[in-house]
C-alpha cells in the first residue's frame, strides 16, 4: 500500500512541476505585447515576432536541457548507488559521472543566456 502512495505522490509532484513550467512559459509568451510597446526596452529594433521566438527558444533550451539532465542523473545515479553498495571505494569516480550528467543542465542554461544576450 505504501508503494502506491509514494508513486502517486511522485506523479503528483511531476504533474505540478510540468504545469508550473508550462504556465510560466505561457505567461512569458503572453506578456510580450507589453514589452514590444517600448522598442528601447525590448531590444533596439528587434521585432515582436523575433523577440517572441527568441524567448521561446531560451525557455525551450533551458527546459529541455533540465529534463535531459534529470533523466541522465536518474539513470546514472541509480547505477552509481548500485555500484557503491558493492564497492564503496568507487565513490569518487561515481561522483564524477553524476556531476557530468548534471552538467547538461548548465549547458542549456548557458545556451539560453547566449540567446537572450543576442536579443538585447
N, C-alpha and C positions, 0 to 999 in steps of 0.2 A: 504494500500500500504506500509506503514512504517513497518508493522509486517513482511512482506515477505522480505524486505530489511534487517532487523535485523536478521531474520532467515538465510538468505543467507550469511551474514557476519559471523555469528556464525559457520555455516557449513564450510565456507572457512577457518576460524581460526582453527577449529578442523582438517580439512584435512591437513593444513600446519603443525600443531603440530605432527600429526601422521607421515607425510612424513619426518619431521626432525628427529623424533625418530628412524624411520626405517633406514634412511640414516646414522645416527650416529652409529647405531648398525652394519650396513653393513661395514662402514669404520673401525670400531673397529675389526671386524672379518677378514677383508681382509688385515689388516696391521700385522697380526700375523706372517707370514713368516719372516719378518724383525726382529721381536722380538725373534723368535726361532733360528736365526743365532748365537746369543750370549747366550749360556746357563746360564751364570752368571747373565745376566740382566733379563732373563725370568724365573728365579727361578732355584735353584740348582737341576739339574737332572729331572726337570719336562718336560715331552714330549710335543711336539707341539699340539697333539690332546687333551691332558688333559688341557693344557693352553687355547685352543680354547673353550672347553666346560665349563671351569671354568669362563671365561669372559662372555660367553653367559648366563650362569646361574646367574651371578651377574647382568647383564643387564636386564634379564628377571625378577628377583626378584624385582628390583627397579621399572621397568616399570609397572609390574602387580600390585604391591602394590600402586603405584601412581594412576593407573586407578581405582582400588578399592576404594581408599581414595576419589578420585574425585566423584565417584558415591555415596559414603556414605555421603559426605558433601552436595552434591546436594539434596539428599533425606531428610537428617536431617535438612539442612539449610532452605529449603522451609517450612518444618513443623514448625521449630523454628520461622520463620518470621510470619507465620500464628498465632501461639500461642502468640507471642509477641504483635501482633496487638490487640489481645483480652485482654491480661493481661500483661501489661508492667513490673509488679513486678517479672516475671519469668525470667528476663534477665540472672541472674547469673546461674541458673540451666540449661538454654538452651545453654549458652556458654560452659558449661562443656560437654554437648552432642556433640556439634560441635567439640570441642577440642579432644574428644575421637575418633571421626571419622577421624580427621586429623592425629592422632597417627598411623594409619595404614601405612601411607607412611613412617613414621620414622622407623617402624618395618622392612619394606622392605629394607630401606637403611642400617640398622644395619646388616641384613642378608647378603646383598651384600658386606659389609665391612668384615664380617667374612669369606665369601668365598674368597675374594681377599687376606686376610691375610693367609689363608690356602695355597693358590697358591705360595705365595712369600717365 
